[in-house]
Amino acid sequence: MIYRIYTEDVNTEETIKTVSRYFDCYTLFRAVGFWLGEKENSLCFEIVGNTPSEIQGNFMDKATAVAREIKTLNKQQAVLVVSLPASAITV
């Protein structure tokens, strides 16, 4: 599974520290998003889970918890968490 957390690009270093407390490995993308018709700079954290425990919800629980912390930290109305089916291998 791929888990993505989308948030506004504010308090960036603290947001990164928050995600890093939950996940050892992730990719960070900078983007431009729109919330209620307003353009904003955004961050997308992408986390790949491939073991059975990661696929069965462990990572989704962690992603949801970190999103709640980011929402509070950044004083946002919402932080989006997305899960996408995927297979991954490390070579």
N, C-alpha and C positions, 0 to 999 in steps of 0.2 A: 504494500500500500504506500501511497504517497500522501502525506499530510501537509497542508499548506495553511499558514496563518497569515492573514492580511491585516495590516494595521497602518495607521497614519505614521508618517516619518517625523515623529517628534520624540524627544527624550531618547534619541537613537542609542546611545551607549548604554543607558539603563535598560532599554528594551532588549538589547543584545545580551546583557548580563542576565536578565530574567530568563530568556530562552535557553541560555547556556547552563543554567541551574537544572533544567529539566532534560536537556538533550546534549549528548556528547558530539554529535555530528549533524550538521544541517547546512543548507545553502541559503544565502541571503541575496534576494533580488531587490533592486530599487525600481520603482515603477511610478506611474502617474495613474491615480485612480479618481473616481468620482463618487461622492457621497451626497445624496439629496440634491443632485445637479451641480454641486460645487467641486471644482478641480482641487486635488490635493496630492502632495507628494506622499508616496506609500512605500511600505516595506512588505516583502513577501518572504516568509521563512518557509523553506521546503525541507521536510524531514521524510526520509525513506525508511519504512519498516518492512522487513522481509521475513522475520522469524514468526512462527505460529503465535507466540504471545503478543507480538507487535500487531499482527494482522487481526487478532481476536479482540482488540479493544484497548490493550494497555497503552498504546501510543495515542489513541483517540482521547482517552481519559487524561493523559498528560497534556496533550495539545489543548484540550478544553480548559484545563486548569491554568496553563500558561496564558491563554487568551484572556481569561478573567483577570489575571494579574495585570496584563498589558492594558486592558480596558480601564482599570482603576488608575494605573500609573499615568496613562495618557489622557485621562478624563474624556474618554470617548463614549459615544452612544452605543457603539457596537464594534466588535472585532470578529472577523469572519474566519471560521475554521472549515476547511474542505478536505474530504478524503477521496482519493482516486484509486481505483484498483490498478495495480502494477506489479510486475515482477522485477527483481533486481538481483544482480550478482556482483560481487567484488572480485576483481582480477588483479 
